[in-house]
Amino acid sequence: QHTEMGETIRSLGLEPYVEVLGLVSGDEALDVLLRSTVSIVLAQKQGVQVPAKLYECAGLGLRTLVIAEPDSATAAEADRIGGGAVAFDAEDVEGIARYLREADAGGPVPPRRDEPIDYEALAVRVAEVLRG
C-alpha cells in the first residue's frame, strides 16, 4: 500500500509537500502536527462516527482539512466547531485544492466557535443521527 501511495505522490509531483513517516510515537506525531500547515482528518464512509483527531486538531488551534461525506457526523462537527476545521467531500478536488492554496498562503486560522468541544454534546448529536 505504501508503494502505491508513493507512486501516486510522485506522479502528482507532491514530493515537496508530502512526507511519509510510517509509525511514530505520540510525542513525535504531536511535534509533526504542530509544525504542519494543515492537519488532515480522513473520515470517509463513517456516517455516524467522529474521529477524535478532529477534536485534537481543533483543540490545538490547527487548520484542519476534513475529508468526509457532506451528510456525515464528522462534516457536521467540523462545521459546528468551526475554526480551521473545514469538511470537503473526497470528490470535491477543486474545493480541497483551493483550501490548501489558501492555507499555503498563510492566512490566519479562523477562531473556533464559542460552543465548547465536548463529548456530551456529541453524544446528543449522534443520538439524533441514529434516530433519523
DSSP file with accessible surface (Angstrom, degrees, kcal/mol):
  #  RESIDUE AA STRUCTURE BP1 BP2  ACC     N-H-->O    O-->H-N    N-H-->O    O-->H-N    TCO  KAPPA ALPHA  PHI   PSI    X-CA   Y-CA   Z-CA
    1    1 A Q     >        0   0  198      0, 0.0     4,-2.3     0, 0.0     5,-0.2   0.000 360.0 360.0 360.0 -40.3    0.0    0.0    0.0
    2    2 A H  H  >  +     0   0  126      1,-0.2     4,-2.8     2,-0.2     5,-0.2   0.862 360.0  55.5 -63.2 -33.4    2.9    2.4    0.8
    3    3 A T  H  > S+     0   0   96      2,-0.2     4,-2.5     1,-0.2    -1,-0.2   0.938 108.4  46.7 -64.0 -45.4    4.3    1.7   -2.7
    4    4 A E  H  > S+     0   0  135      2,-0.2     4,-2.3     1,-0.2    -2,-0.2   0.921 113.5  48.8 -62.7 -43.2    1.0    2.7   -4.4
    5    5 A M  H  X S+     0   0   78     -4,-2.3     4,-2.8     1,-0.2    -2,-0.2   0.931 110.9  50.5 -63.2 -43.9    0.8    5.8   -2.2
    6    6 A G  H  X S+     0   0   14     -4,-2.8     4,-2.6     1,-0.2    -2,-0.2   0.907 110.1  50.0 -60.7 -41.4    4.4    6.7   -3.1
    7    7 A E  H  X S+     0   0  112     -4,-2.5     4,-2.9     2,-0.2    -1,-0.2   0.907 111.3  48.8 -63.9 -41.1    3.8    6.2   -6.8
    8    8 A T  H  X S+     0   0   67     -4,-2.3     4,-1.8     2,-0.2    -2,-0.2   0.931 110.7  50.4 -65.1 -43.3    0.7    8.5   -6.5
    9    9 A I  H  <>S+     0   0   21     -4,-2.8     5,-2.6     1,-0.2     6,-0.4   0.940 114.4  44.5 -59.8 -46.1    2.7   11.2   -4.7
   10   10 A R  H ><5S+     0   0  136     -4,-2.6     3,-1.5     1,-0.2    -2,-0.2   0.931 110.7  53.2 -64.2 -45.5    5.4   11.1   -7.3
   11   11 A S  H 3<5S+     0   0   95     -4,-2.9    -1,-0.2     1,-0.3    -2,-0.2   0.816 112.1  45.7 -63.9 -27.6    3.0   11.0  -10.3
   12   12 A L  T 3<5S-     0   0  114     -4,-1.8    -1,-0.3    -5,-0.2    -2,-0.2   0.441 112.1-119.5 -93.1  -1.4    1.3   14.1   -8.9
   13   13 A G  T < 5S+     0   0   40     -3,-1.5    -3,-0.2    -4,-0.4    -2,-0.1   0.820  71.3 133.9  69.3  33.2    4.5   15.9   -8.2
   14   14 A L    >>< +     0   0   64     -5,-2.6     3,-2.2    -6,-0.2     4,-1.5   0.382  26.2 110.1 -98.0   5.7    3.8   16.2   -4.5
   15   15 A E  T 34 S+     0   0   98     -6,-0.4     3,-0.3     1,-0.3    -1,-0.2   0.856  76.7  54.3 -52.1 -39.2    7.1   15.1   -3.1
   16   16 A P  T 34 S+     0   0  104      0, 0.0    -1,-0.3     0, 0.0    -2,-0.1   0.718 117.0  38.2 -68.2 -15.1    8.0   18.6   -1.8
   17   17 A Y  T <4 S+     0   0  171     -3,-2.2     2,-0.5     1,-0.1    -2,-0.2   0.581 107.6  63.8-110.4 -15.7    4.7   18.7    0.2
   18   18 A V     <  -     0   0   60     -4,-1.5     2,-0.5    -3,-0.3    -1,-0.1  -0.958  51.6-176.5-121.7 129.9    4.2   15.1    1.5
   19   19 A E        -     0   0  148     -2,-0.5     2,-0.7    -3,-0.1    -4,-0.0  -0.988  14.5-152.3-123.6 120.4    6.4   13.3    3.9
   20   20 A V        +     0   0   75     -2,-0.5    -2,-0.0     1,-0.1   -18,-0.0  -0.849  19.8 171.7 -94.2 117.3    5.6    9.7    4.7
   21   21 A L        -     0   0   74     -2,-0.7    -1,-0.1     1,-0.2     2,-0.1   0.650  20.8-155.2-100.4 -22.8    6.8    8.9    8.2
   22   22 A G        +     0   0   49      2,-0.0     2,-0.3     0, 0.0    -1,-0.2  -0.431  61.1   0.6  76.3-152.5    5.4    5.5    9.0
   23   23 A L  S    S+     0   0  179     -2,-0.1     2,-0.3     0, 0.0     0, 0.0  -0.525  75.2 169.2 -75.4 126.0    4.9    4.5   12.6
   24   24 A V        -     0   0   49     -2,-0.3    -2,-0.0     1,-0.0    -3,-0.0  -0.930  35.6 -98.7-132.4 161.6    5.9    7.3   15.1
   25   25 A S     >  -     0   0   57     -2,-0.3     4,-2.7     1,-0.1     5,-0.2  -0.262  38.8-105.7 -72.5 166.4    5.5    7.8   18.8
   26   26 A G  H  > S+     0   0   59      1,-0.2     4,-2.4     2,-0.2     5,-0.2   0.900 122.0  50.7 -59.7 -42.1    2.7   10.0   20.2
   27   27 A D  H  > S+     0   0  137      2,-0.2     4,-2.2     1,-0.2    -1,-0.2   0.911 111.2  47.9 -64.0 -41.8    5.2   12.8   21.0
   28   28 A E  H  > S+     0   0  108      2,-0.2     4,-2.6     1,-0.2    -2,-0.2   0.916 111.0  51.5 -64.8 -41.2    6.7   12.6   17.5
   29   29 A A  H  X S+     0   0   44     -4,-2.7     4,-2.6     1,-0.2    -2,-0.2   0.922 110.3  48.6 -62.5 -43.0    3.3   12.8   16.0
   30   30 A L  H  X S+     0   0   77     -4,-2.4     4,-2.6     2,-0.2    -1,-0.2   0.922 110.6  51.4 -63.3 -41.9    2.3   15.8   18.0
   31   31 A D  H  X S+     0   0   86     -4,-2.2     4,-1.2     2,-0.2    -2,-0.2   0.936 111.9  46.2 -61.4 -45.2    5.6   17.5   17.0
   32   32 A V  H >X S+     0   0   41     -4,-2.6     4,-0.6     1,-0.2     3,-0.5   0.935 112.3  51.4 -62.8 -44.8    5.0   16.9   13.3
   33   33 A L  H >< S+     0   0   39     -4,-2.6     3,-1.3     1,-0.2    -2,-0.2   0.929 108.0  50.9 -59.6 -44.5    1.4   18.1   13.7
   34   34 A L  H 3< S+     0   0   92     -4,-2.6    -1,-0.2     1,-0.3    -2,-0.2   0.748 111.3  48.9 -69.1 -20.8    2.4   21.3   15.4
   35   35 A R  H << S+     0   0  158     -4,-1.2    -1,-0.3    -3,-0.5    -2,-0.2   0.498  94.8 100.6 -92.6  -4.3    4.9   22.1   12.6
   36   36 A S    <<  -     0   0   50     -3,-1.3     3,-0.1    -4,-0.6    -3,-0.0  -0.497  66.5-144.4 -87.3 151.4    2.4   21.4    9.8
   37   37 A T  S    S+     0   0   87      1,-0.3     2,-0.4    -2,-0.2    26,-0.4   0.854  89.5  17.9 -75.5 -37.5    0.5   23.9    7.8
   38   38 A V        -     0   0   26     24,-0.1     2,-0.3    26,-0.0    -1,-0.3  -0.999  66.0-149.6-138.8 135.0   -2.6   21.7    7.6
   39   39 A S  E     -a   64   0A   5     24,-2.9    26,-3.2    -2,-0.4     2,-0.5  -0.801  20.1-147.5 -97.3 149.0   -3.8   18.7    9.6
   40   40 A I  E     -a   65   0A  98     -2,-0.3     2,-0.5    24,-0.2    26,-0.2  -0.977  11.6-167.1-123.7 129.6   -5.9   16.2    7.7
   41   41 A V  E     -a   66   0A   5     24,-2.8    26,-2.8    -2,-0.5     2,-0.6  -0.973  10.0-158.0-114.5 117.2   -8.7   14.1    9.2
   42   42 A L  E     +a   67   0A 107     -2,-0.5    26,-0.2    24,-0.2    24,-0.1  -0.868  27.7 152.9 -97.2 119.8   -9.9   11.3    6.9
   43   43 A A    >   +     0   0    0     24,-3.0     3,-1.0    -2,-0.6    26,-0.4  -0.079  12.7 154.2-140.1  37.5  -13.4   10.1    7.8
   44   44 A Q  T 3  S+     0   0   74      1,-0.2    24,-0.1    24,-0.2    -2,-0.0  -0.401  71.1  12.6 -69.7 146.7  -14.9    8.7    4.6
   45   45 A K  T 3  S+     0   0  190      1,-0.1    -1,-0.2    -2,-0.1     2,-0.1   0.823  94.0 114.5  57.4  35.3  -17.6    6.1    5.0
   46   46 A Q    <   +     0   0   61     -3,-1.0    28,-0.4     1,-0.1    27,-0.3  -0.573  36.9 170.6-127.8  65.8  -18.0    6.9    8.7
   47   47 A G  S    S+     0   0   41      1,-0.2    26,-2.8    25,-0.1    27,-0.2   0.818  77.7  18.5 -50.6 -42.7  -21.5    8.3    8.7
   48   48 A V  S    S+     0   0   52     24,-0.2     2,-0.3    25,-0.1    -1,-0.2   0.503 105.8  91.5-112.5  -5.0  -22.1    8.5   12.4
   49   49 A Q        -     0   0  103     -3,-0.2    25,-0.5    -6,-0.1    24,-0.1  -0.664  54.0-160.3 -90.4 148.3  -18.5    8.3   13.8
   50   50 A V        -     0   0   24     -2,-0.3     2,-0.1    23,-0.1     5,-0.1  -0.976  23.2-126.8-124.9 114.2  -16.4   11.4   14.5
   51   51 A P    >>  -     0   0   26      0, 0.0     3,-1.7     0, 0.0     4,-0.6  -0.363  11.4-132.7 -61.5 136.3  -12.7   10.7   14.7
   52   52 A A  H 3> S+     0   0   42      1,-0.3     4,-2.3     2,-0.2     3,-0.5   0.792 102.0  75.1 -58.2 -26.5  -11.1   12.1   18.0
   53   53 A K  H 3> S+     0   0  121      1,-0.2     4,-2.8     2,-0.2     5,-0.3   0.823  86.7  61.7 -57.7 -31.1   -8.4   13.6   15.8
   54   54 A L  H <> S+     0   0    0     -3,-1.7     4,-2.4     1,-0.2    -1,-0.2   0.953 108.4  41.3 -59.9 -46.2  -10.9   16.3   14.7
   55   55 A Y  H  X S+     0   0   17     -4,-0.6     4,-2.8    -3,-0.5    -2,-0.2   0.890 114.3  52.4 -69.4 -39.3  -11.2   17.5   18.3
   56   56 A E  H  X S+     0   0   90     -4,-2.3     4,-1.5     2,-0.2    -2,-0.2   0.947 113.1  43.3 -61.9 -47.4   -7.5   17.1   19.0
   57   57 A C  H  <>S+     0   0    6     -4,-2.8     5,-2.4     2,-0.2     4,-0.3   0.925 116.7  46.4 -65.8 -44.6   -6.5   19.2   15.9
   58   58 A A  H ><5S+     0   0    6     -4,-2.4     3,-1.6    -5,-0.3    -1,-0.2   0.906 109.7  55.0 -64.7 -39.9   -9.2   21.8   16.6
   59   59 A G  H 3<5S+     0   0   42     -4,-2.8    -1,-0.2     1,-0.3    -2,-0.2   0.822 105.9  52.1 -63.2 -29.1   -8.3   22.0   20.2
   60   60 A L  T 3<5S-     0   0   79     -4,-1.5    -1,-0.3    -5,-0.2    -2,-0.2   0.503 117.2-116.4 -82.5  -5.2   -4.7   22.7   19.2
   61   61 A G  T < 5 +     0   0   42     -3,-1.6     2,-0.2    -4,-0.3    -3,-0.2   0.763  61.7 154.8  76.6  26.8   -6.0   25.6   17.0
   62   62 A L      < -     0   0   26     -5,-2.4     2,-0.4    -6,-0.1    22,-0.3  -0.593  54.5-108.7 -90.6 148.6   -4.7   23.9   13.8
   63   63 A R        -     0   0   27    -26,-0.4   -24,-2.9    -2,-0.2     2,-0.5  -0.623  46.2-163.3 -68.4 123.7   -6.1   24.4   10.3
   64   64 A T  E     -ab  39  85A   0     20,-2.2    22,-2.5    -2,-0.4     2,-0.6  -0.960  18.0-157.5-127.8 118.8   -7.8   21.1    9.7
   65   65 A L  E     -ab  40  86A   4    -26,-3.2   -24,-2.8    -2,-0.5     2,-0.5  -0.837  15.5-162.5 -92.1 118.6   -8.9   19.6    6.4
   66   66 A V  E     -ab  41  87A   0     20,-2.9    22,-2.9    -2,-0.6     2,-0.7  -0.916   6.4-160.2-107.0 123.9  -11.7   17.1    7.0
   67   67 A I  E     +ab  42  88A  12    -26,-2.8   -24,-3.0    -2,-0.5     2,-0.3  -0.921  41.5 121.0-105.3 109.7  -12.4   14.6    4.2
   68   68 A A        -     0   0    1     20,-2.0   -24,-0.2    -2,-0.7    -2,-0.1  -0.981  68.6 -78.4-160.7 159.3  -15.9   13.2    4.8
   69   69 A E    >   -     0   0   51    -26,-0.4     3,-2.0    -2,-0.3     6,-0.4  -0.390  45.3-119.5 -63.6 143.3  -19.3   12.9    3.1
   70   70 A P  T 3  S+     0   0   97      0, 0.0    -1,-0.1     0, 0.0    17,-0.1   0.786 111.9  49.0 -58.5 -28.4  -21.3   16.2    3.4
   71   71 A D  T 3  S+     0   0  146      4,-0.1     2,-0.1     5,-0.0    -2,-0.1   0.283  90.5 112.5 -96.3  14.6  -24.1   14.5    5.4
   72   72 A S  S <> S-     0   0    4     -3,-2.0     4,-2.1     1,-0.1   -24,-0.2  -0.398  78.0-117.9 -86.0 161.9  -21.8   12.7    7.9
   73   73 A A  H  > S+     0   0   10    -26,-2.8     4,-2.5   -27,-0.3     5,-0.2   0.870 115.1  56.1 -63.1 -35.6  -21.5   13.4   11.6
   74   74 A T  H  > S+     0   0    0    -25,-0.5     4,-2.6   -28,-0.4    -1,-0.2   0.928 107.1  47.3 -65.4 -44.3  -17.8   14.4   11.1
   75   75 A A  H  > S+     0   0    9     -6,-0.4     4,-2.2     2,-0.2    12,-0.2   0.921 112.5  50.3 -62.6 -41.5  -18.7   17.1    8.5
   76   76 A A  H  X S+     0   0   32     -4,-2.1     4,-2.5     1,-0.2    -2,-0.2   0.912 111.5  48.3 -63.7 -40.5  -21.4   18.4   10.8
   77   77 A E  H  X S+     0   0    1     -4,-2.5     4,-2.9     2,-0.2     5,-0.3   0.899 108.2  53.7 -67.4 -40.5  -19.0   18.5   13.7
   78   78 A A  H  X S+     0   0    0     -4,-2.6     4,-1.7     1,-0.2    -1,-0.2   0.934 112.7  44.9 -58.7 -42.7  -16.3   20.3   11.6
   79   79 A D  H  < S+     0   0  112     -4,-2.2    -2,-0.2    -5,-0.2    -1,-0.2   0.916 113.3  50.9 -66.9 -40.1  -18.9   22.9   10.7
   80   80 A R  H  < S+     0   0   15     -4,-2.5    35,-0.2     1,-0.2    -2,-0.2   0.924 115.0  39.8 -65.8 -45.3  -20.1   23.2   14.3
   81   81 A I  H  < S+     0   0    2     -4,-2.9    32,-2.1     1,-0.2    -1,-0.2   0.757  90.1 177.4 -81.1 -21.2  -16.7   23.7   15.9
   82   82 A G  B ><  +C  112   0B   7     -4,-1.7     3,-1.7    -5,-0.3    30,-0.2  -0.231  31.3 106.8  61.7-141.3  -15.5   26.0   13.1
   83   83 A G  T 3  S-     0   0   10     28,-1.2    -1,-0.1     1,-0.3   -20,-0.1  -0.416 105.8 -20.4  64.0-138.5  -12.1   27.5   13.4
   84   84 A G  T 3  S+     0   0    7    -22,-0.3   -20,-2.2    26,-0.2     2,-0.6   0.448 110.7 108.2 -81.3  -0.9   -9.7   25.9   11.0
   85   85 A A  E <   +b   64   0A   5     -3,-1.7     2,-0.4   -22,-0.2   -20,-0.2  -0.712  40.7 164.5 -84.6 117.9  -11.8   22.8   10.6
   86   86 A V  E     -b   65   0A  51    -22,-2.5   -20,-2.9    -2,-0.6     2,-0.4  -0.999  24.4-143.6-135.1 131.0  -13.5   22.6    7.2
   87   87 A A  E     +b   66   0A  34     -2,-0.4     2,-0.3   -12,-0.2   -20,-0.2  -0.757  18.1 178.3 -99.3 140.7  -15.0   19.5    5.7
   88   88 A F  E     -b   67   0A  25    -22,-2.9   -20,-2.0    -2,-0.4     2,-0.2  -0.991  32.6-114.1-134.0 145.4  -14.9   18.6    2.0
   89   89 A D    >   -     0   0   49     -2,-0.3     3,-2.0   -22,-0.2     7,-0.2  -0.507  33.0-117.8 -70.1 145.8  -16.3   15.6    0.1
   90   90 A A  T 3  S+     0   0   40      1,-0.3    -1,-0.1    -2,-0.2   -21,-0.1   0.796 115.2  57.5 -58.7 -25.6  -13.4   13.4   -1.3
   91   91 A E  T 3  S+     0   0  161      1,-0.2     2,-2.0     2,-0.1     3,-0.3   0.621  81.6  89.5 -81.1 -11.8  -14.8   14.2   -4.8
   92   92 A D    <>  +     0   0   65     -3,-2.0     4,-2.5     1,-0.2     5,-0.2  -0.425  46.8 156.0 -85.5  66.7  -14.5   18.0   -4.3
   93   93 A V  H  > S+     0   0  101     -2,-2.0     4,-2.8     1,-0.2    -1,-0.2   0.895  70.1  52.3 -62.8 -39.9  -11.0   18.1   -5.6
   94   94 A E  H  > S+     0   0  157     -3,-0.3     4,-2.5     2,-0.2    -1,-0.2   0.917 110.8  47.3 -63.9 -43.0  -11.3   21.8   -6.6
   95   95 A G  H  > S+     0   0    0      2,-0.2     4,-2.5     1,-0.2    -2,-0.2   0.920 113.2  48.2 -64.5 -42.2  -12.5   22.8   -3.1
   96   96 A I  H  X S+     0   0   29     -4,-2.5     4,-2.6     2,-0.2    -2,-0.2   0.933 112.2  49.3 -63.3 -44.5   -9.7   20.8   -1.4
   97   97 A A  H  X S+     0   0   33     -4,-2.8     4,-2.5     2,-0.2    -2,-0.2   0.917 110.9  49.8 -62.2 -41.8   -7.1   22.4   -3.7
   98   98 A R  H  X S+     0   0  119     -4,-2.5     4,-2.5     2,-0.2    -1,-0.2   0.936 110.8  50.0 -62.1 -44.6   -8.5   25.9   -3.0
   99   99 A Y  H  X S+     0   0   13     -4,-2.5     4,-2.4     1,-0.2    -2,-0.2   0.924 111.7  47.8 -60.1 -44.8   -8.4   25.2    0.7
  100  100 A L  H  X S+     0   0   71     -4,-2.6     4,-2.6     2,-0.2    -1,-0.2   0.889 110.4  51.6 -67.2 -36.8   -4.8   24.0    0.5
  101  101 A R  H  X S+     0   0  157     -4,-2.5     4,-1.8     2,-0.2    -1,-0.2   0.925 111.0  48.0 -63.3 -44.0   -3.7   27.0   -1.6
  102  102 A E  H  <>S+     0   0  105     -4,-2.5     5,-1.2     2,-0.2     4,-0.4   0.913 112.3  49.1 -63.8 -39.5   -5.3   29.4    1.0
  103  103 A A  H ><5S+     0   0    2     -4,-2.4     3,-1.4     1,-0.2    -2,-0.2   0.918 109.6  52.0 -64.8 -41.3   -3.5   27.5    3.8
  104  104 A D  H 3<5S+     0   0  118     -4,-2.6    -1,-0.2     1,-0.3    -2,-0.2   0.831 100.5  62.6 -65.3 -29.2   -0.2   27.7    1.9
  105  105 A A  T 3<5S-     0   0   89     -4,-1.8    -1,-0.3    -5,-0.2    -2,-0.2   0.621 112.6-122.7 -72.4 -12.1   -0.7   31.4    1.5
  106  106 A G  T < 5 +     0   0   60     -3,-1.4    -3,-0.2    -4,-0.4    -2,-0.1   0.695  47.5 167.0  83.2  21.4   -0.6   31.6    5.3
  107  107 A G      < -     0   0   32     -5,-1.2    -1,-0.2     1,-0.1     2,-0.0  -0.221  46.1 -86.6 -62.8 158.3   -3.9   33.3    6.1
  108  108 A P        -     0   0  119      0, 0.0    -1,-0.1     0, 0.0    -2,-0.0  -0.312  39.6-110.7 -67.2 151.1   -5.0   33.2    9.7
  109  109 A V        -     0   0   55    -48,-0.1   -25,-0.2    -3,-0.1     3,-0.1  -0.696  40.1-113.7 -78.4 126.6   -6.9   30.3   11.1
  110  110 A P        -     0   0   67      0, 0.0   -26,-0.2     0, 0.0   -25,-0.1  -0.280  38.4 -98.2 -59.5 149.5  -10.4   31.4   11.8
  111  111 A P        -     0   0  115      0, 0.0   -28,-1.2     0, 0.0     3,-0.1  -0.310  40.2-103.8 -67.6 154.3  -11.3   31.4   15.5
  112  112 A R  B     -C   82   0B 126    -30,-0.2   -30,-0.2     1,-0.1   -31,-0.1  -0.333  42.9 -94.9 -69.9 159.9  -13.3   28.4   16.9
  113  113 A R        -     0   0  123    -32,-2.1    -1,-0.1     1,-0.1   -33,-0.0  -0.274  32.4-112.7 -69.0 161.9  -16.9   28.8   17.7
  114  114 A D  S    S+     0   0  170     -3,-0.1    -1,-0.1     2,-0.1   -33,-0.1   0.736  90.4 101.1 -69.1 -22.4  -17.9   29.8   21.2
  115  115 A E  S    S-     0   0  106    -35,-0.2    -2,-0.1     1,-0.1     2,-0.0  -0.447  80.0-119.0 -65.0 131.3  -19.6   26.4   21.7
  116  116 A P        -     0   0   87      0, 0.0     2,-0.8     0, 0.0    -1,-0.1  -0.356  17.7-118.8 -70.5 154.3  -17.3   24.1   23.7
  117  117 A I        +     0   0   49    -62,-0.1     2,-0.3   -36,-0.1     3,-0.0  -0.837  54.1 148.7 -91.0 112.3  -16.0   20.9   22.2
  118  118 A D     >  -     0   0   56     -2,-0.8     4,-1.5     1,-0.1     5,-0.1  -0.998  54.9-129.0-149.2 152.4  -17.3   18.1   24.4
  119  119 A Y  H  > S+     0   0  143     -2,-0.3     4,-2.6     1,-0.2     5,-0.2   0.762 104.7  63.3 -72.4 -24.5  -18.4   14.5   24.1
  120  120 A E  H  > S+     0   0  156      2,-0.2     4,-1.8     1,-0.2    -1,-0.2   0.955 106.0  44.8 -64.8 -45.7  -21.7   15.1   25.9
  121  121 A A  H  > S+     0   0   26      1,-0.2     4,-2.0     2,-0.2    -2,-0.2   0.906 113.0  52.2 -63.8 -38.2  -22.8   17.4   23.1
  122  122 A L  H  X S+     0   0   19     -4,-1.5     4,-2.9     1,-0.2     5,-0.2   0.920 104.7  55.4 -63.8 -41.4  -21.5   15.0   20.5
  123  123 A A  H  X S+     0   0   59     -4,-2.6     4,-2.4     1,-0.2    -1,-0.2   0.902 107.3  49.9 -59.6 -40.1  -23.5   12.1   22.1
  124  124 A V  H  X S+     0   0   79     -4,-1.8     4,-2.0     2,-0.2    -1,-0.2   0.937 112.3  47.2 -63.8 -44.4  -26.7   14.1   21.7
  125  125 A R  H  X S+     0   0   87     -4,-2.0     4,-2.1     2,-0.2    -2,-0.2   0.906 111.8  49.8 -65.3 -40.7  -25.9   14.8   18.1
  126  126 A V  H  X S+     0   0   33     -4,-2.9     4,-2.8     2,-0.2     5,-0.2   0.919 108.4  53.5 -65.3 -39.6  -25.1   11.2   17.3
  127  127 A A  H  X S+     0   0   30     -4,-2.4     4,-2.3    -5,-0.2    -1,-0.2   0.915 108.1  51.0 -61.7 -38.9  -28.3   10.0   19.0
  128  128 A E  H  X S+     0   0  105     -4,-2.0     4,-1.8     2,-0.2    -1,-0.2   0.917 110.6  48.5 -63.3 -42.7  -30.2   12.4   16.7
  129  129 A V  H  < S+     0   0   70     -4,-2.1    -2,-0.2     1,-0.2    -1,-0.2   0.932 111.7  48.9 -63.2 -44.2  -28.5   11.0   13.7
  130  130 A L  H  < S+     0   0  120     -4,-2.8    -1,-0.2     1,-0.2    -2,-0.2   0.871 112.2  48.2 -66.6 -34.8  -29.2    7.4   14.8
  131  131 A R  H  <        0   0  194     -4,-2.3    -1,-0.2    -5,-0.2    -2,-0.2   0.812 360.0 360.0 -71.6 -30.2  -32.9    8.2   15.4
  132  132 A G     <        0   0   99     -4,-1.8    -2,-0.2    -5,-0.2    -1,-0.2   0.801 360.0 360.0 -75.0 360.0  -33.1    9.9   12.0
